[in-house]
């Protein structure tokens, strides 16, 4: 292999400027191959050694900011569990309403004063923030036998995915649409793989449909290989059916290349050649052999925006184009011209295969957070709530710990990991230690917009008994799915998990999915009449969507809890810069930053890092950082222990 021209190229260019590696093979293929292609003009051998390129090129994927990870002590692994997978929409909300802080003393949404840190004020690794990415990272590090502590500013863990309770109504603040928890094997979603590693399981309720309200009409959309064709025939016509079949025929064969590596095998150093490359060479080669030469040629499309596949197939039906844009936007926060083809293909394979189903975790998204916290503590990890990090402490150019708002110093003997957004992490760093180029990249990164939210608790009397959990409302295709006030998502999780509401009641969460402009709210006093009037005005689209979805049996007057959240709610309660959902990075134009930073011993995970926005992505980012901070042998033993 040493004499292979690709390997020589890798050795000559090991410091090329990229640091991205992803949780699924479609991410790896894009970032590895595309990074090489962007480094020098090359001709990629299309029908041959794609696998070799994939594995050998891993050596060059760790960027100018990569620093060798510390090797921690090697633990014994004796815990093995079953496997789950979950595919979760990226465009889920992340909200704690301001009213929750004042309407109920039992609300978990209240911002409280920082408390003095209790316990030993040091750890091997200090994790800033208990979002899903931070909890996945911390849980795996604890599983690896490391002393790890998570410092959370608020009084409940979970970050944008936490749950909160008011008047016995338990609300999801973020993720609500999941699938594939019962799947097995190498295709597991990063969150499911982390839960497996921590020995945790989540009971779920299964379902297979959601209600869709579009300009053409309203219908119950079912997942599966054949059901959607019936909806298309009725609401879009025979041409839409033909084009949808053409799309599925073209992309489903490519899914084998998008599902060949388990996300938990990825790490941020050359050890990936062992934990991912050598370990799964057989399955990768088998997937490419199954695809055949034409399939391998088509696999290069995984590296490009999904709209290019749609265009290449000559798909012109307006409903099909709009539907694809909607799915892209819900999945990745951008339309089909900005989402990576591999990401969409993976989702299509999950949703349009025989026997597929959607699954909602009983107990809500808070049950996922609770499971991660249990796993963390099971292996000796710690979490400290109401412990607000004021800044990262740098000594001799290295991150050595954090200073809390209380004034207390918590030492990190080996690493600090920030689960905050890139913009909020930057605020934690002393300016004199931040390279100008790093600061400028963060400041120049485009942001997604924010959210409007409506959380309701209401009497179920008069509501139809066949009410489904999910509803999607599109008001005007011509405005685009990314236009503000145009798309509303509604979740009524008490339909499937009755413990989320008192008997005979329902909980509901409606939101505009990352399309609310922050500039409309910037500078407003939250106690002012102007702010309250704007809240009433901008939330009306949510109320109308709820009334349309629930029917005449619903009345605003029947609501026992009414909570409206705004971009300022995000900014305040979730400490999100400008209330943003995350970076608006489009496929083919830019890539998400890697996890190491220019400051040694400081790492980042979460939706501002590779692989990006969404629950699977942030879970993968946390896992990648944890894997990168331990030896290859430890990492391999973990993969053995969980059976992948």
N, C-alpha and C positions, 0 to 999 in steps of 0.2 A: 504494500500500500504506500510505503514511503516514496516510491518512484512514480506514483500516479500524478499526472499533471494537476489534478484538482487539489490533491494533498499538498503539493509544493506551493500551490497558490495560497492555500490556507495558512501555511507556515510563514509565507512572506507577508501576509496581511492580517496577522493575528490581532492587530490593534485598530482595525477599521472601526469607524464611529457608529456603532450600533450596539444596543444592549437588550435586544428583545428576544424572548423565547416564550412560547405559549403552552397552554395546558392541553390542547388537542393538536393532532398532527397537522390539521389545516392551518393552525397558527404557526406551528414550527416551520412548515413548508414556506409559508409566506415570508416570515421574518428572516429565516435563514437564507433562502434562495434569493429573495428580493433584495436583501441587504447586500449580498455578493454582487448581484447585477447592478446595484446602485453604486457600488464601490469602484468598479472598473467596467468598461464596456466588454462584455463577454458574450459568447454564444452558448446558451444552455443546451446540452445534449438532450433532446426531447424524448427519444425512444431508447432508453438504456439505463444509465446509472442514476436515476433520480434518488434511489435509496442511498447510494454512496454519497451523492451530493448532500442529502439531508443529514447524514451522520457526520461526514467529514467536515462539512461547513459549520457544524455546531461549535467547532473549535474557535470560530471567529465571531461568535454571536454575543460576546459579553462586553464589548464596548470600551470606550476610553475611560469610563467611570468605574470599571470593574476593579475591585481590589480582592486579593485572595481571601477567602472566608476563613475565620478561625476554625480549627478542628477541635471539637468538643470531645469529652470523654465518651467512650463507647459503652452503651448500655445493653442489657440483655432484653430480648423481646420474647414474650410468651403469650401475647394476647392476639387472637385471631377472631375475625367477625365475618358476618355475611356482607354482601355487597348491595349497594343501591346506586341509582343514578337520579339526577334531577336536572331538568332543563328549565330555566327560569327566565322570564322576559326581563330584558334590561330596563325597559321603560316602566319600572315600578316606582311608586312614590316613596318619599322619605320625609315624614312630617310629624311634628308634635305641635298641636295647635296651642296658640297663646291662651285661648279661653280655658284650656284644660288646667292651666296653672291657677286659675282663679275660681273655676266653677265647682271644684271638688277638692277637699283636703286629702282625699285618697288618691288623687291623680299622681301617676308616676312621671308626669311631664314637667313637674315643677323644677325650675332651676334653683338649686340650693347653694349655700355658701360652702366653699371648700373647707374640708376638715383636715386636721393634722394627720399626716400619714402614720398608720399604725403598722407594727411589724418591722421586720428587718429592712432597713432602707437601702438595700442593694440586691442585685440579682445578676445572673450571667447576662440575661437579655431583658431590657426594659421595653415594653411595647406601649406606644402612645395611642390610646383610643381603642374602644372595644367594639368597633364595627365588625362585620363578618370576616373581613380580611385580617384584621388584627387578632380576632379570636382563633381563626384557623391557624395563623402563624404561631401564636402562643401555645395553642393546644398541641400542635405537632412538636414544638420544641420541648414542652413538658413530656410528651410521649417519648422523645429522644433522650430523656433523662436530664434535661437542663433546668436550672433554676430560673424561672421566668415570672415576671410580674406585669400585669396589664394595668395601666393607669387610665381611668375613665373620669371625665369631667362631671358627668351627670350621675343621677342616682339609680339608674338602671343600665345594664349592658345592652349592646346590640347596635348602637349607632343608628343609622338610617333604617335599620331593619327591626328596631325594638318594638315592643307592644306596650300599650298603656291602658289603664283601666279607669273608668269614671262611672259611678253609680251602678256598679256591677256589669257594665258593658265593657268588653275587652276588645280593643281596636288594634288592627294591624296598622302600622305607620308606613310600611313599605311593601315588600314583596307579597304577592298574593296569587300568582299564576305559576304553577309548578307542573312538571311531568317527569315520568320515568323513574320514580323512586324504587320500583320493583325490578328494574333492569339489572343485569349482572354482567360481569366480565370486564374486559379492557376498556370498554367504552364509557365507564362511569364518569359522571360529572365531578368536578373537583370538590364541591361541597359534600357530596355523598362519600367520596373517597376519604375525606378528612374525618367524617363521622365514623366510617368504618375503622379507621386507624385508632380512633378514640374509644371504640367499643360502644358507640351510641346508635340507637335506632329511633325512627320517627314513625309512629302509626299514622296512616293516611286514609282519607276517604277518596274513592275513585269516581271520576265522572268523565264525560267525553264530549262536552259541547259548551258553547257560550252563545248568548243572544247577540245578534248584530243588527244595528239600526243604521242604514245607509240611505242615500238619496233614492236608490232603486226600490227600497222597501225594507222590511225587517224579516229576519229568518233565524232559525236555530242552526248555527254552524257546528258541524260535527267533524272531529278529527278522524283519520283513518283513510285507507286507500281508495274508497269508492263513494263515501257519503257526500263529500263536497261537490262531486259532479252533479248530484241531484239539485243542490242549491243553485249551481251555476246555470243549469238548464232552465230553471224556473225564473231566476232573477237577472240573468245576463244573456242567455241565449245559447244556441248551439255552437257559434263561433268561439265563445269563451270556453266551452267545454273542450273543443279541439285544441285550443292554445294551452289550456291548463294541462291536458294530457301530454302535449308536446314538451312542455316544461318539465314535468315529472319524468318523462322518458329520458330526457337529456341529463338531468342532474342527479337522480337517485343512484345510478351506477357509480357516480363519483364519490358517493358517501363512504365507500370502503377506504378511500384515501383520507377521509376526514375523521376516521374513527379508529386509527390503527395504534395509537399510543395512549396509555393511561396518563392522565394529567399528573398524578402523584409521582410519576417517574421523572419529572422534569426538575432540573436544578440549574443554578445560574453560573456554572463553571464548566470546565472541561470534563468533569465527572459525568456529565450528561451522556457522553459517549459510552459510558458503562451502564448507567442506570436506565437509559432510554435506548441508545443505539444497539449495543451488543445484546442487551437483555431481550429486546423485542424485534431483533432483526428478522426472525422467522415470520412473525405476523405481518411485518411491514412488506417483506418480499412477497408473501402470500397475497396480500391485498393488491399489490401492483400486478402480480401475475393474473389475478382474477379479473382485473380491469382490462388486460390486454393492451397492445400497442396504442390502439385508438383511445382507450381509456386513459392511459398514461399521458398521452398528448392532451387530452381534455383536462387532465388534472392540473395542468399549468394555469387553467382558468381560475383555480381556487385562489390564486394570488391576486386577483383583480376584483374591482367592484362588481357586485352582482348584476347591476344594470347592463354590464357588457354581455353577460350570458343571455339576458332577456333580449337585448338588441340583436345579438347574433342569431337568435332563433326567429327573428322577425315577428315577435309578438306585438300586436298593435291594438288588441281589444282594450277599450278604455277601462272596463271593470278589472281585467286581469292586471293591467299596469297599476291601477290604483290599489288593488288588493295586495300586490307584491310590495308596493311602497308602504302600505300600512303595516304589514308583517315586519318589514325591515325596520321601520321606525319603532315599533313596539319592542323588537328584539335588541336593537343596538343604538337607538337614539338618533339615527340618521336614515334617510330614504335609501332606496336601492342603489343609487349612484354613489353612496358613501359607505355602505356596509360590505365587508369582505365576503366574497362568494362562498368560501368554505364555511363561514358562520351560518349563512342561510341554508346551505346544503345540509349541514348537520341538523339544523332545526327541522327541515323538510323530512329528513330520514326519521327523526324522532316522532313526527306528527302524522306522517302518511304511510306508515308501515302497518301491516296487519297486527291486530291485537293491541294497538297503542291506546293509552288513556292519559288523562290528566289526573293529578293527585293533589289534594289539599291536606297539609299536615294538621291533624287534629290538635286543637289548642292554638292554632294560628302560627304566624311567623315567630311569635315569641317562644313557641316550643322548639324551634330550630336554635334560637339563641340560648335557651336553657340547656339544650343538649350539648352545645359547644362549651358552655361554662362548666357543666358537669364533667365533661371529658377533660377540660383543663385542670380542674381541681382533683379529679381522680388520679392524675399522674403528678400531683404535687405542685401544680402551677397556682399562682395567686392572682386575684383581681381586686383592685382597690377602687371603689366608686367615690364620687365627689372628690376626686384627686386631680385637680386641674393643673396641667403642665403649662408653666409660664414660658420656659425656654429650654432648649437643648444646651447642655454645658459642653464646651469645647476646651480641651487642654492639650497643648503641644500638637495642635492641628487635628486631634482625634475626638470623636464623640465619646464622652466618659460617663454620661448620665443626664439627668434632667433636674431642673429646679421647679418646684411646685409653687402655685400662687401663695400657699401658706408660708413660703420661704424655705421649706425643707428641701434638701438635696437627696436624690435617690441615685445611687451609683449603678452604672451598668459595666460590669467587668469585661464583657466581650462585645456587646453591640447594643445600639438603640434602633428600634424599628418604629417609624411613624406611620400610623394608619390614617392620618389626616390627609386632606387634599393637598395637592402640590402647592397651592397658593397659601394655605394655612400652615403647612410645614415650613414654608419660606419665612413666615412671620416668627417662627420659633428659633430661627438661626441667627447668631450674631453676624452682622453684615460684613465684618472684616474677614470672616472665614468663608464667605460665599463668592465663588468665581463669578465675574460679571456675565460671562456667557451662560452660565447655569441660571442666574437670576433673570436674564433677558428672555431665555427660552420659556421659562415659567410665565413671566408677565405677558409674553406675546402669544401664549397658547389660548386659542379661542375657547370660550366656555359655552356649555349648554345653558339654555334658559332655566327658569325655576318652575314652580308649581302653584296651582290653586288647589285647595283641598276642602272637602266637605265630609266630616265624620258625623254620622247620625245613629242614634239609638231610638227605636220606635216600636210601637205595638204592632204585632203581626196580624191583628184582627182585620179582616177585609182584604188582606193581601192574598193573591192567588197561591194555591198550594203547590203548583208546579214551578214556582219561582226558581230560576237558576242562580248559580253563584256569581257568574261573570256576565257583564254587558258592555258592549263597545258601541259608542254613538259617534258617527261621522256626519257632520252637518252639511259640508259642501266639498266635494272632491276637487272642484276647480281651485279652491284656495290652497290645497295641498295639506297633507296630513301633519305637516310641521307648523302650520299656521296657528297663531294663538286663538283660543276660544273655539277651536274647530273640532277637536277630538276629545271625547270624555270617556274615561274608563271607570267602570263601577264594579265593586266587589261586595257581595253580601255573604260573607263566609259562614254566618250562623246557619245558613241553609244546610251546610254539611257538618258543621261543628257547633252543635247547639249549646255547648258549654260557654260559648263566647258571649251569650246574652241571657238575661233572666228568662224564665219560662214564658213562652208566648210572645217573645220579643225578637227583634232582629238588630244586628249591627250592620252598618253600611259605610263604605269608604268610596267616595267619588273624587276624581282628580283629573286635571288637565296634565297630560304626560310630558312634563319638561318643556312647556311651550309658553309659560307666562313670563313676559319681559320684566326683568328686574328694574329697568329704568323707570317704569311707571310708579314704583314704590320707593325708589331711592330717596333718602332724606326725610321721609314722612315720620312724624311723631306717632307712635303706635297708640297713644292716648287721645289723639286729635279727632275732631269730627270729620275732617277730610279723609283720614285713614279709614274710619268706620264706614263712611259713605262709599269709598272705593271698594272696600271688602264686600259690601252688599251688592254693588254693581257688578264686580268681576266674578262673584260666586253665583250669579243668577243663571249662567249657562249650566252650572252643575245641578242646581235645583231642577231646571227644566229637563235635563237628561234623566235625572232620577224619577221625576214624575212620569216621563214617557216610558221608562223601563218598568216601573212598578205598577203602573196602571191606575185607574180611578180609585182603587181602594186605599191608596196612599194619600196622606194629608200632612202638610208641614206642621199643622197643629198637633198631630199625633206624636211628634218627636219629643222624647224626653231629654235627649241630648242633642244639641246642635253646635257643632264646632267648625269654624272656618279658619283655614290656614292660608298664609300668603308667602311670597318670597322672603319677607322679613321674618316670618316664623322660622323658615329654614335657616336663615342667617343667624338668628338668635339662639335657637334651641339646638341646632345641629352643628353650629359653628362652621358653617359653610360659606366661603367667600362669595358674596353677592347672591347667596341662596342657591348657587348653581347645583345642578345635578352631577356635573363632572365635565371633563374636557370634551370638546366637540371635535374629535379627531376623525377624519374621514379616510377610509381605505384608499390606497393609491396616491394619497397626497402627503401623508405624514404617518408616524407611528407613535404608539405610547412609549413614554420613557421606561427604561429598565429600573431595577430595584436598588442597585448601589447608587450612591451619590458621590459628589466630588470630595466629601468629608469622610475620611476613613472611619469605619465602624458605625456609620449611619446609613440605614437602609429605609426604603419606603415600600409599603404595600397598599392595596386598595384600588379605588377606581381611577386614580391619577397615574397608575402604573400599568405595565403590561400584565394581562392582556386587555384591560380596559374596564368599561362600565358593565354592571350587571352582577347578579349574585354568583353565577359560576365563575366569572372572570375574577372577582375580588377574592373568592375562595382560592382560586388557582394562584393568584399573586401571593397570598399569605403562605401557601404551601411551598411555592418556589423559594421564597426567602428562608423559610425554616429549613428546607432541604439544603439550601446553599450554605447554611451556617453549621452543618455537620459533615462528617467524613462520608466518603462514598460507601464505605463498608456499613456504616450506620444506616444510611439511606437504603442500601440494598437489603439489609436485614428487615427494615420496616416493610418494604415491598413484599418480602417473603412472608412476613407475619400476617399481612392482610390478604395474602393469596393472589397477588396480581403480578 
